[in-house]
Amino acid sequence: MSDEQISQTEEPAIEGALTPDEQRAEEAEARNEPGRNGKKGSQLHDLVDEPAKVMRIGTMIRQLLEEVRSAPLDDAARNRLAEIHERSVKELEDGLAPELIDELHRINLPFTDDSTPSDAELRIAQAQLVGWLEGLFHGIQTAIAAQQAATQQMAARMQMRQLPPGTVIAPGVVIGNDGEPRRADGAESENPSGPGTHTPGQYL
């Protein structure tokens, strides 16, 4: 049987279109890839119900921290900042999922009611909250980047599966009958590396 006859008999089976089962498998694989690299990180985006509100409060707390650092405060200003800090924590709870609210309660130490917090106490409380929010934002960004990378990888693989077998996608690399890239037949013989062959960089 000739090569032409082989390709004609195989053509219906390797047109490149994914079956529904293959598409579902590809999508499931892409969804699971971020989870294997970091399951908690892939869920962070879902744990923040109101990201815009959380970011606004975080920006405000950072600005208040700069105010505390820039100049000493009197008793009235310290009491006011303590109230704002506690109110900010309450407002953050509206934009976070229960898991993050519980974590925030565990790390946040409320001010005592019988005394005015000092400048140092205010700085520590504000810096702690700012650091926690920055870690939360970083985790969300990492999770989103991982999900986008997985989606792009899945789209690229599905697009590659649509190419007909034999398509050249890079020098010496073609699409095989299974839809995956492989080395082209005869790629090694095109660039012989015998004793008499000179290639760039070999004259020294």
PyMOL commands that set and color helices and strands:
alter all, ss='L'
color gray80, all
select helices_A, chain A and resi 3-14+20-47+51-70+75-95+98-107+119-161+187-190
alter helices_A, ss='H'
color red, helices_A
select strands_A, chain A and resi 168-170+173-175+181-183
alter strands_A, ss='S'
color yellow, strands_A
deselect
rebuild
show_as cartoon
